[in-house]
C-alpha cells in the first residue's frame, strides 16, 4: 500500500491539507469526498483517518491558518512607524503575495469558509469583519493625515480586496504576465489611486469618517466574493 509522503513542513497532515485544498478549489468543498482526497494522494481512504478526522477539519485548518497569517501581518503593520499610505501599500503587497504563493489555500478561505461548522463559522465571520474594519481604520487615519485622498474608506476596502481577487483570473489565464510585473502594476494602480493630491476635490461627498463609523454595520460578510481574508 502506498504511503503518504510528508509535505514541505515535514508532516503528512500537510500533504493531505494541500491536496484537499486543490480539490476543494476545483470541485468545491461539498463535492469533494475523503475518498477523492485519498485518491489524489495515492492512498486508501482509511489511511487518511490516522492523520485527520474529516474534511471539515481540513477546511477549518486551511481557513484559520490563512486568517492567522493575514492577522499577524496586519498587527505588525499597525505597530510600524510607517506612513499610513505606506502601511496600505505593505498590506496590498502582502495580499498579492498570498494570492500568488498560497493561491489554493487563500481561494478556499475566500470561497468555501461558509461550509465551516459552528462555532467555527461565527468565529471566522467575526475575524473577517474585524480585519476589514481595521483596514478601514488605517485608511481613515491616512485620510486624516492627508496622506490618502478623502475617499470613502468602506468603498476603498471593497475596491482593494476586489481588485486583488482578480488574481484568480491571472492563475486561470496561464500567468501571461510574470508575478513581479503583476504585483508592481497592481500596487501602482491601487496606491496611486489612494494618494492624496492637494487641490483635487474629494470624491466622498458624504464624509469618509461617517462611512467608517458605519463600516461594521454596512459590510456584509455573507455575500460578494471579495478578495482575501
C-alpha positions in Angstrom: 0.0 0.0 0.0 1.3 3.5 -0.9 2.4 5.8 1.9 1.7 9.5 2.4 4.8 11.5 1.7 5.4 14.3 4.2 4.8 17.8 2.9 7.0 20.9 2.9 6.8 21.3 6.7 7.6 17.6 7.3 4.2 16.4 8.2 1.8 14.0 6.4 -1.1 16.2 7.5 0.4 19.0 5.4 0.3 16.8 2.3 -3.3 15.9 3.0 -4.3 19.5 3.5 -2.5 20.7 0.3 -4.2 18.0 -1.8 -7.5 18.7 -0.2 -7.2 22.4 -0.9 -6.6 21.7 -4.6 -9.7 19.6 -4.8 -11.8 22.0 -2.8 -10.9 24.7 -5.3 -11.5 22.6 -8.4 -14.6 20.6 -7.3 -15.9 22.6 -4.3 -16.0 21.6 -0.7 -19.3 19.8 -0.8 -18.5 17.8 -3.9 -15.1 16.6 -2.6 -15.0 13.3 -0.6 -12.4 11.9 1.7 -12.1 9.1 -1.0 -11.3 11.8 -3.6 -8.6 13.2 -1.4 -7.1 9.8 -0.7 -7.1 9.1 -4.5 -5.3 12.3 -5.3 -2.6 11.4 -2.7 -2.4 7.8 -3.9 -3.5 6.0 -0.8 -6.6 4.3 0.5 -9.2 6.4 2.3 -8.8 4.7 5.7 -5.1 5.9 5.7 -6.3 9.5 6.0 -8.1 9.0 9.3 -4.8 8.3 11.0 -4.0 12.0 10.4 -7.3 13.8 10.0 -10.8 13.2 11.3 -12.8 14.6 8.5 -12.8 17.0 5.6 -14.4 19.6 7.9 -11.2 19.5 10.0 -9.2 20.1 6.8 -11.4 23.1 5.9 -11.0 24.5 9.4 -7.2 24.1 9.2 -7.0 25.9 5.9 -9.3 28.8 6.7 -7.8 29.6 10.2 -4.2 29.2 9.1 -4.8 31.8 6.4 -6.7 34.0 8.8 -3.8 33.9 11.2 -1.3 34.8 8.5 -3.3 37.8 7.4 -4.0 39.0 11.0 -0.4 38.6 12.2 0.8 40.7 9.2 -1.8 43.3 9.9 -0.8 43.6 13.6 2.9 44.0 12.5 1.9 46.8 10.1 -0.4 48.5 12.6 2.5 48.8 15.1 5.0 50.0 12.5 6.1 53.7 12.4 5.5 53.9 8.6 3.3 56.5 7.0 -0.3 55.3 6.6 -0.1 55.2 2.8 3.0 53.0 3.1 1.1 50.7 5.5 -1.6 50.3 3.0 1.0 49.5 0.3 2.5 46.9 2.5 -0.9 45.3 3.1 -1.6 45.3 -0.6 1.7 43.7 -1.4 1.1 41.0 1.3 -2.3 40.2 -0.1 -0.9 39.9 -3.6 2.0 37.7 -2.5 -0.5 35.4 -0.7 -2.7 35.2 -3.8 0.4 34.1 -5.8 2.2 31.9 -3.3 -0.7 30.4 -1.3 -3.4 30.5 -4.0 -5.1 27.3 -3.3 -5.5 28.0 0.5 -6.4 31.6 0.1 -9.0 30.7 -2.5 -10.6 28.2 -0.1 -10.6 30.7 2.8 -12.3 33.2 0.4 -14.9 30.9 -1.1 -15.5 27.8 1.0 -15.5 29.2 4.5 -19.3 29.3 4.6 -19.2 25.5 5.0 -17.4 25.7 8.3 -19.5 24.2 11.2 -20.4 26.2 14.3 -18.8 27.6 16.4 -16.0 28.0 13.8 -18.2 29.6 11.2 -19.2 32.5 13.6 -15.6 32.9 14.7 -14.4 33.1 11.2 -17.0 35.7 10.1 -16.1 37.8 13.1 -12.4 37.7 12.1 -13.3 38.8 8.6 -15.4 41.7 9.9 -12.7 42.8 12.3 -9.9 42.6 9.7 -11.8 44.8 7.2 -12.7 47.3 9.9 -9.1 47.6 11.0 -8.0 48.0 7.4 -10.6 50.8 7.0 -9.2 52.4 10.2 -5.8 52.6 8.7 -7.2 54.3 5.6 -9.2 56.7 7.8 -6.0 57.7 9.7 -4.3 58.3 6.4 -7.1 60.5 5.2 -7.0 62.5 8.5 -3.2 63.0 8.0 -3.7 64.0 4.3 -1.6 61.1 3.1 -4.7 59.5 1.5 -7.3 61.2 -0.6 -10.6 62.0 1.2 -12.4 58.9 -0.2 -14.9 56.6 1.4 -12.8 54.0 3.5 -15.6 51.4 3.1 -15.5 51.7 -0.7 -11.7 51.7 -0.6 -11.6 48.4 1.3 -14.0 46.8 -1.1 -12.1 48.1 -4.1 -8.7 46.9 -2.9 -9.9 43.5 -1.9 -12.0 43.0 -5.1 -9.1 44.1 -7.3 -6.7 41.6 -5.7 -9.3 38.9 -6.1 -8.8 39.4 -9.8 -5.5 37.5 -9.5 -7.7 34.4 -9.7 -8.1 35.2 -13.4 -4.3 35.6 -13.7 -3.9 32.0 -12.4 -6.6 30.7 -14.8 -5.1 32.6 -17.8 -1.8 30.8 -17.6 0.1 33.7 -16.0 0.7 35.7 -19.1 2.3 38.4 -17.0 5.1 37.5 -14.7 4.3 37.6 -10.9 6.6 40.6 -10.3 5.1 42.7 -13.1 1.7 41.8 -11.8 2.5 43.0 -8.3 4.2 46.2 -9.3 1.4 47.2 -11.7 -1.4 46.4 -9.2 0.5 48.3 -6.4 0.9 51.4 -8.7 -2.7 51.4 -9.7 -4.1 51.0 -6.2 -1.7 53.1 -4.3 -1.6 56.0 -6.8 -5.4 55.9 -6.7 -5.3 56.4 -2.9 -2.6 59.0 -2.8 -3.6 62.5 -1.5 -3.2 65.3 -4.1 -3.7 68.8 -2.8 -6.2 70.9 -4.7 -8.2 67.9 -6.0 -11.8 67.8 -4.8 -12.6 64.8 -2.6 -14.7 62.1 -4.1 -16.5 61.4 -0.8 -19.4 63.8 -0.6 -20.9 62.2 2.5 -17.8 62.3 4.6 -15.2 59.5 4.9 -15.4 59.5 8.7 -19.1 58.9 8.8 -18.8 56.0 6.4 -16.0 54.4 8.5 -18.1 54.7 11.7 -20.8 52.7 9.9 -18.4 50.1 8.5 -19.3 47.3 10.9 -23.0 47.8 10.1 -22.6 48.0 6.4 -20.2 45.3 5.5 -21.9 42.0 4.7 -19.6 39.0 5.0 -22.1 36.6 3.7 -22.3 38.0 0.1 -19.9 39.2 -2.6 -16.8 37.2 -3.5 -14.2 39.6 -2.1 -10.6 39.0 -2.1 -8.5 37.7 0.6 -9.2 37.4 4.2 
